[in-house]
Amino acid sequence: MRIAKEFTFDMAHMLDGHDGKCHNLHGHTYTLQVEVSGDLIATGSSAEMVLDYGDIKRIVKEHVTAKLDHAFAYFEENENECRIAKLLQEMDRKTVALPCRSTAEGIAMVIYDWLTPYLPVSAIRLGETPTSFCEYTGEPS
């Protein structure tokens, strides 16, 4: 059985070195769907559930949206993005370092890694715009 919960958050980023307009600093309202899977719970107050949606909400808020919402996400190995992050940090602004470029694909993989210690994640779907999204299932591409 698979269930999912949807979240939204706003985040700024840039793709330094990209040939398109996304090389500029800009932001998105992201849509995040966290899908979890497992057997139905047999007994107790959560009987016939995979997991309580409230538990998913609490875990995603703590480990994902609290970090990303209204932050500048930057690739920790990119010199230009790090320079911008440093300036923002000096101004006491929210930043989050990522181990990859801040593409939708990269962010989805990071979110998957952040959540799998706490949830039986089967897929992360991340929408960057109303018409563009990616899905990551933990399988190498």
URQUITA-V96656 format. One record per run of one state. SS is the DSSP state (hx for helix, st for strand, lp for the rest). FROM is the first residue (numbers start at 1). TO is the last residue. If there is no record, write none. Layout:
[[SS	FROM	TO] [SS	FROM	TO]]
This chain:
[[lp	1	1] [st	2	13] [lp	14	20] [hx	21	23] [lp	24	25] [st	26	37] [lp	38	52] [hx	53	68] [lp	69	70] [st	71	75] [lp	76	78] [hx	79	90] [lp	91	94] [st	95	98] [lp	99	103] [hx	104	116] [lp	117	120] [st	121	129] [lp	130	131] [st	132	136] [lp	137	141]]
